[in-house]
Amino acid sequence: MAKSAKPKSNVVAENRRARFNYEIIDTLEAGLVLTGTEVKSLRTGKATIAESYATEEDGEIWLINSNVPEYLQANRFNHTPTRRRKLLVHKKQLNRLAGAVQRDGMTLVPLKIYFNDSGIAKLELALARGKNAPDKRETIKERDWNRQKQRLLKESR
């Protein structure tokens, strides 16, 4: 009998605070324009996107303030860790995102960087609206209530 292979997680970096600070309206997958040392560094799993955001400039979307640390074995051919990275999306998606940001005051927030099944680095990008303090409190209450429900169900078994 063959062993069942667990699907290994290919997530490199995740922005866990984004779902708390923002109301996620829509998500899409975008490609990243990376150098060779950036890809090797991503494969080590040490990137951070917690404080990053995306913006539209001159008909292109750019990921700003993401940190991909230098690849240690690359010596002088290394990349700048916090450089702006171009995101690859279809023209129709670009127009829809740019319109929502300009018209509705929404934000482009990166949720996670991962490698797809083909081994290509992708970014999950969200079109989001910022939450205010009462919304955040409601989220906390809902999360606590769900935890309590799970505990009660577990005890009743």
HELIX and SHEET records of a PDB file:
HELIX    1   1 ALA A   18  ASN A   21  1                                   4    
HELIX    2   2 GLY A   36  THR A   44  1                                   9    
HELIX    3   3 LEU A   72  PHE A   77  5                                   6    
HELIX    4   4 LYS A   91  ASP A  104  1                                  14    
HELIX    5   5 ALA A  133  SER A  156  1                                  24    
SHEET    1   A 7 VAL A  11  GLU A  14  0                                        
SHEET    2   A 7 THR A 107  PHE A 115 -1                                        
SHEET    3   A 7 ALA A 121  GLY A 130 -1                                        
SHEET    4   A 7 TYR A  22  LEU A  32 -1                                        
SHEET    5   A 7 ARG A  85  LEU A  88 -1                                        
SHEET    6   A 7 GLU A  60  ILE A  64 -1                                        
SHEET    7   A 7 TYR A  53  GLU A  57 -1                                        
END                                                                             
